[in-house]
Amino acid sequence: MQRSFLFLSAFGLLSSSLSALTLEEMNQRQQPMPTVAEKDLPPLKNKPEPFPGLVKHPGYEAHTWVRFPFVENPGSFGFDPKGRLYVAEANRFWRGVPDLRGANELIRGDFQATTLEDRANLYKTWAARFPTTFFTNTADRLIRLEDRDGNGAADHRTLFSDRFHEPLDGIGFSVLAEEDAVYFTCIPNLWKLTDANDDGVADAEKALVGGFGVRVSFIGHDLHGITRGPDGRLYFSVGDRGYHVTTQDGRVLSGAGRGAIFRCESDGSGFEVFCKGLRNPQELAFDEAGNLFTFDNTGDIGDLARMVYALEGSDSGWDMSHQSAHQYVTMLDWEDFHPKTSMWVAEKMFETFNEEQPQWVYPPASHVARGPSGVTFLTGVSLPEDLRGKFLLANYRGASQGCTVLTVGIEPKGAGYVANSEDVLVEGVGVTDVELGYDGSLYLCDFGGGWSINTNGAIEKLTPKDAALKKAGAETQVIFAKGLKDEPVAKLMAYLESPDKRLRQAAQFELVKRKETTVLTALTNDATKPLKTRLHGIWALDQLGRQGVPVGDTLTSLTEDKESEIRAQAARALGSVRVLESQEALLALLKDESPRVRSLAAIALQRVTKPGDAKVTEALYEVAARQGAGAVDPVLRHAVLSALDVIGTVPAATARAQAAEREVRLTALLFLRRHQSPECALFLKDNDAQIRREAVRAIYDTAAVDGPAGDAVAALAPEAAAFPPTLQQRIVAANYRRGGAENARHLLHLVKEAKLDAATRSAALHALRLWEKQIVTDPVLGLYRPLPKAERTLTRLGQAIEADLRALLASELPPQLASLALKLAAETGVRLEPKTLQNFTANPALAAEVRTAALDSLVTSAPAEAGEQVRRLMADANPAVSAAALTHGYTLKLDGLAEISRAAIASGPLVKARAGIAGLTTTHPEEIATLWQKRESNGLRRGLWLDVFLALQAQTTPATQALVSAHVASAPDAVYRLSETGGDALRGESVFRNQGGCLQCHKVGSDGGIQGPDLTKIGERLKADKLVESLVNPNAVIAPGYGLAAITMKDGTLLMGRLAKENKDAVEIVGMDGKPAKLERSTIASIAPPVSAMPPLGTALPPRDLRDLVAYLASRTAANKKAGKDEASHGDEKIAK
């Protein structure tokens, strides 16, 4: 549609020279997939192979069940009741699915995309950027594997489906295999596949729900987590690639750039957004009480991974735009008008509940793992006792040796839950998904490590050592393989008391299928039955109720049960079925002694109450008032908020703006925020500081800012010092957004206010300098947010602020602010006396940035009088000043510049030499070609080679383009090698901490991750050429201890370990257990070298950014300890690759 092309022009198209990966490089990445064609696959080995990792639990032994080439890039998997394993092969990593970090041109358009059509048009716009068949050539696939002879290894395999290769398809990342169907998530659809003749090949493939993945975002932030809830619904999730779904009944549910959890019936009907505001919730799991949990990933920006107790209607606060101030900071149109870190980090939105963070955010239950991926709930007597009732969680961190499999225990806390244990079960295997097999064994989906396709994939199996546990697993396996359809009701009722949740749930579903309402009702009412059994009875009634069976009376009576969990589940089911007559019973539960019961009753009320119901609204606010009298329970608060979101009204909320109870006022404000109401302004004068802060957020962060409420926030400028820096930034941005003359004067007031955060004062000047440009990237939130249409010119701005700006410049200002203010004066036509500006430029005691800004202003405002001063300053001792003067000399077309430029290029400071190169490019372009061709023979400093090359690249003549092409073709890394020297370490640190994303895996001082080696002293270990090699080709040299080799023996056995020693006769490897093993060369068939977990970051950065990053890394030495902000421990390893 036309809009998709217009939004690209609104941002301005990015130059292809800034591409992270060139078309040639992308073509080089393409390879036939699968690596071994189906017709060429050898017979399955059908024998267990050595386990590549280390099992930390004494009750298990492990081996490899199957490996490449029979599975390739296994991302997720799932067993059907007969024990057949369905494996999703994630083959489309950069072979059909791009990533914004490697396709920079897509960034601005992607931030505007809200539908699949938008993404399709974005691909069309940049079609020339990708190989011709990039989006369709590679398929994600489903493979079915079996162990028919029961020897512990796969012996039968079929290709179940390979249809997932359409242009908009994502990466297939979750499988739910049931008796009659396989459900599979692959953007843009939730699929149902059936195999009527059970030959292991899908006969029918139907998309149940579509509209997922409206954004490109990051690879892997896809559709995930498909599972069957105890209520019989399908639950699944999406990462921040977002969604725009039109339901079967015509409703549109959208959330571009936001992750969420969804649910629907088995045919796709009844689709709902269960909760939202997640980043990348890979998988979902229910505990024995029917509570839904997910484990959400970090943004790689200094935050933490999170265990989330999923609460219906909640918003966890994440939006894709939280990456803007980090990975995308240089790619958006906000120039320098942006926060140093995102609000997600600066306001600690990822933290567990505390009173200082934004209260509109539903907080995580706990911080767990570092790279959470697949998860399953451990249940049944085939498990060691210490594992029962815990979650099994894949903790994927790139390199296999850094990956672990964890067990996570939970316990109730108030209305929610927290983690109470986190233990390592397995380490050293690149596990992305986990399953508890029906045979009682634990299965691990081993992707092979790293962040790209590879040939290391496998399925690993952990078997209990205890014979009794093995026997219990075998018995369970027989029951599921046989199925329950022929079992008598009495047997099914007995299974409902099984210690295995899976068997209880299967029995429940079978009884529902038979519509055994009477039996289930009696069971649910029988207080002598185990609690877990009764819960399944309630969930069965929920299922039957949604099918039209009358269950309301039974469920309503259970709201008075003596067991609090029965009351809680009855409330949940009443809401699920929408039993309208249950309202009074649910209202009574709002006063229950159990906060869990109160929370689920509130959630249920939103499903059985008409919007605007005054009685229910009052009751919900009363819950807020009562909980405000003690410690706040965040889960209960957000349950009430979610209910009010549906039932409450704006007048009811505004009526409580003066309520005596703080929690009532805060709840009313949070409701108004959800409805983007301008009435949030009522709370800006609240006597509680936190509520005032929340009101600023509620207005600025929503559409309310574009009206009187936004004016009210802007008017807080005189009292901005009373707010923390993140709120100060919103006050600045509100004035920029409102855009009137008074707003401009507010901004100048903020610049003058010495009590304000320094970044706030700078932001105010940046806002004024961008007054006319009217950026479309929000300068606080980082999202696409065009300003309301208005005539805004720098000339009019200058007229409005002239007196105030003169007064500001006459005051004592820090150098950075003085520099920005001088630039603003020049840009707005606020004329300063040339003599005054000349004095500024000539004063060596002033900071260089002030002098250059004054020179900019002088040239702009009085070009006729500036020439002599410009000429004098070309010889200034300060390199930055002399470079600026040379640049302005070309602007003024002074004579003699070519000789000055040549002298600077030959021996002047690099910054001046670069100004000379830029100038000669405009006046003597032929000299640029000569400089390039004779760069070595004439001794051109290597720190300038990149600048000359880029100047050459900018020319369009056939001769210059031939020179460029020749260099590009000379070696795969020829262009990257130009970044080895000449960079700026300070700018490089910004790249390292932001768009480089390096802190995800590496430490510098106390900051960063531990997946890769500490880089605090990397400059002492690696020279610049090796730094570039490490960044561009991570597999070239693997740091010791940070890569595992795969060794295939001649008998077919595969061993994994770190290569310790090699000679012509033998190889010594060290396994994950730390034990060395010597292998004779004569017994080895092949050795696959270690594979880096690090992406080729150098290819994802503009050349100058890469040069600056190399300079920063080279500067990391003991002598430079004080240069960085971190002064913690040091390491001396190479960059992890």
Number of C-alpha atoms within 10 A of each C-alpha: 9 8 11 21 15 12 19 20 12 14 18 13 13 17 9 13 14 17 21 22 23 18 15 14 14 16 15 11 10 16 11 10 16 18 14 14 10 12 6 8 11 10 10 15 16 18 16 18 20 14 22 25 25 19 22 15 14 10 14 18 16 23 20 24 25 25 24 17 19 24 25 28 30 31 26 29 28 27 24 20 21 18 20 22 24 27 27 31 27 24 25 29 19 18 26 25 22 22 17 20 24 21 20 21 23 27 24 26 27 25 24 23 26 21 21 21 15 22 22 17 18 23 21 12 15 12 14 10 20 20 18 12 13 21 23 17 18 26 25 27 26 29 22 21 24 19 18 14 11 10 12 19 25 25 19 17 19 16 17 23 20 16 13 20 23 15 15 23 23 32 29 29 30 31 27 20 25 15 13 12 18 22 22 28 28 27 27 25 22 23 21 22 20 22 16 13 9 10 10 20 19 20 14 12 17 13 17 18 21 19 21 31 34 30 31 29 25 18 19 26 27 32 35 31 29 27 25 20 20 28 22 20 20 21 25 28 32 30 32 33 32 35 28 19 24 15 17 13 9 8 11 11 14 18 22 22 30 25 32 28 26 20 22 19 17 16 14 20 15 13 24 18 20 19 20 28 23 28 28 29 30 29 30 26 23 21 19 18 15 16 15 18 23 27 34 27 25 19 22 22 23 19 19 21 22 26 25 27 21 25 24 20 22 23 22 24 20 24 25 24 24 24 25 28 24 25 21 20 22 17 18 23 20 20 14 15 23 25 22 16 21 22 21 23 18 16 17 18 25 26 19 18 21 13 8 11 19 22 22 24 19 27 26 26 24 22 18 23 26 25 24 30 29 32 29 23 24 25 22 23 20 28 25 16 10 9 19 19 20 21 22 28 30 33 29 26 28 27 26 27 25 20 25 29 30 23 24 23 18 17 11 11 14 16 18 20 20 19 18 11 13 17 15 16 19 22 22 24 32 30 34 31 31 26 24 23 23 27 20 26 22 20 25 27 27 28 31 29 31 21 19 20 21 17 18 23 25 25 28 26 25 22 22 22 14 13 10 13 21 19 16 17 22 16 15 21 19 15 14 19 15 12 16 19 14 10 12 10 17 10 12 22 18 12 21 27 19 18 15 19 25 21 22 22 24 20 27 28 21 20 23 21 13 10 17 16 19 9 14 22 18 13 21 25 18 13 14 9 13 12 17 19 23 25 22 28 25 29 27 29 31 28 25 22 21 17 12 9 14 15 21 21 12 17 28 22 14 22 26 16 15 10 12 18 19 25 27 25 26 31 29 26 28 32 25 20 24 21 23 15 14 22 23 12 18 30 19 14 23 23 16 19 10 16 22 25 27 27 29 29 33 31 28 29 34 24 21 20 21 14 17 16 12 14 9 24 22 14 17 26 23 18 20 25 19 14 19 17 11 8 7 17 18 22 27 25 24 26 27 30 26 25 28 29 20 19 21 26 19 18 12 15 23 21 11 17 21 14 14 10 17 20 22 24 25 27 26 28 29 26 27 27 25 16 18 18 20 22 23 29 25 16 23 21 12 17 11 13 13 18 23 21 22 23 27 28 22 30 30 26 17 16 17 22 25 17 12 15 25 25 22 20 25 28 18 20 23 13 13 24 18 15 19 13 19 20 23 26 22 23 32 34 28 30 28 24 25 21 24 17 17 15 22 25 21 22 29 23 18 27 25 18 17 13 12 19 20 15 17 26 24 20 25 28 25 24 26 29 22 20 19 18 14 22 22 19 24 22 29 27 23 26 21 20 15 13 16 11 7 11 10 16 14 21 13 15 24 23 13 18 22 19 12 15 20 16 12 19 17 10 11 10 15 12 15 16 24 24 23 21 28 27 22 23 27 25 21 24 18 23 18 19 11 19 12 11 23 19 14 20 25 18 12 14 8 12 18 21 19 24 28 24 26 29 30 25 29 31 24 19 22 16 16 11 14 23 19 11 18 28 19 12 23 23 15 16 10 16 19 20 28 26 27 22 27 30 23 24 24 20 13 15 12 15 11 11 20 18 12 18 23 16 14 22 22 15 12 18 15 20 18 27 25 23 24 25 25 21 21 21 19 13 13 12 17 13 16 23 22 12 20 22 12 12 16 12 8 12 10 17 15 15 18 22 22 22 23 24 20 17 21 24 18 14 17 10 10 9 12 21 15 13 16 20 12 11 15 15 12 10 11 15 17 12 18 23 22 23 28 25 21 21 22 17 21 16 16 23 19 18 24 24 22 23 23 23 20 21 21 22 19 20 23 27 19 14 18 22 19 15 23 27 23 25 26 29 25 25 22 18 17 18 14 18 15 19 25 25 19 26 24 22 21 23 21 16 19 20 19 16 16 23 27 28 18 21 22 17 18 12 9 13 15 20 19 25 26 22 23 15 12 13 9 8 9 15 18 17 23 19 21 20 14 11 9 16 13 13 16 13 15 11 12 18 14 13 16 13 17 22 27 27 27 24 19 21 21 27 21 24 23 17 23 21 23 28 28 25 31 31 25 23 25 22 24 23 19 14 10 12 17 11 14 15 11 14 14 12 12 19 15 16 20 24 25 26 27
